[in-house]
Amino acid sequence: MNTNLSLRDLVSQRFDWAGWEALIAQHGITIDRPYRSRHPDFPEIIYPMDYGYVNDTLSTDGREVDIFVGSERNGLVGLLMTTDHYRGDREVKLLYGCTPEEIYLANGFINFDRRLLEGTLVLRRPLHTLWIDKA
């Protein structure tokens, strides 16, 4: 085993991308914070894209697994491993159907103020392949 891999590389290689994609197809997604909606507790936070959860799942915070949903039909493209300094928890937020621009947008949204919330982007495939697919 290569011990020089980063955490990002390890997660990318070991995450069950196909399994999660099948689970999403089977159980569906609920969008509870549509594009441009306000956060229920912090109204100054406006969602730059659809955001919700994967039905019938459980995350580390005791709620469903969060998911950003983009405008593309390319399936599960990545995830963000987040640390919420305000709530003191860590969780995964999935990126589904996202264009390269939407991946940048979700990553920037999560990392806007790293004193409160920060995340590490993990992609299923190299980002440049998504740009190529769009050409």
N, C-alpha and C positions, 0 to 999 in steps of 0.2 A: 504494500500500500504506500502511496506517495504521501509523505508527511509534510510536504511543502505546499499543499493545497490550502487555500484560504477557507474561512467559514462559508463565505459566499459560494465558492466552488463545491464544497462538500454538500451544502444544502441543495444546490442545483442538480448535482449528480444523484443524490439519494432521495429527493422528494418524489413522491409517487404522483407525477404529473397526470398520467393516463388514468389512474385510479380516481383522482379528484375530478378530472374532467367527466368521467363516467358518473360519479356521484352528483355532480352539478346537473348533468343531463337527466338523471333519474329523479332527483328531488326538486330541482329548480332553484330559482333565485327570487328573493323578494327585494324590491327597491323601496327602501323606506326613506331615503334622502335623495330625491331626484336632482338632476342638474339644476344648479342655482338655488337650491333650497338652503335654509339656514339650519345650523346645528340647534337641536332642541334646548340645550343648556347654555350655549354660547352663541347668541344670535349674530355676533360679529363674524363668525366663521360661516362662509358660504361655500357649498360644495361645487367644485369645478366640473364635475361629471357625476353620472349616476353612481350611487353608493348604497349598498344594502348588505344582505347576508345570504348564505347558502342555507336553504331550508333543511331542517332535521340534522343539524351539526352542532357541535359544542366546542367552543374555544376556551382558552385558558382563563378568560374573564367570566366564564359561566354563561355566556350568551352564544349565539350562533357565530360561525366563522364569517368575518367581514369580507366584502368583495367590492372592488371598483369595476364597473362595467362600461366598456367603451363602445364605439360605433362600428367596429370591424367584426367580421365573422371568422376569427382565427383562433378561437378557443382560449384555453388557459395559457397565457404568455409569460406570466411571472408572478412574483409575490413580493411583499414588503415585510421584513421582520421588524416589528416596531417595539419601541420602548416608550411607554407613556409615563413621563416623569411626574405628571400631575396626579394620576391615579396609582402610580407605582406598579404597573403591570407590563407584561410583554405578550405580544400576540402576533399572529400572521394575518395579513390582509392580502387577499388574492387579487390578481389583475386578469380580467377576462374580456376577451374581444377588444383589446386595446391596440390602437395604432401606435407607432413610435412616439408621436406627439403626445398622445394620451398617457403613455408610460412616463414620459418626462413630467407631465402635468401632475399625475398622482404622486410621483416621487417628490416633486417640489412642494405639493400640498402637505404631505406628511412631514417634510423637513423644513417647513417655513420658519418655525421658531424651535430650534433644537433644544432649548431650555425646557420646553413643555412636552414635545413629542418628536421623536426621530425614528428613522427607519433605514434599513439596509435593503437595497434593491437586489433581488435575485431573479435572473431571467432564465426561462426554459431553454432558449436558444440565443445565440449572440444577436444583439440588437440590429446590427447591420443586415442580418437576413430578413428582418421585418421590413426594412427600407427597400431591399431588393424585391421582395414579394409584391410591394406596392407599385413598383416601376412598370 
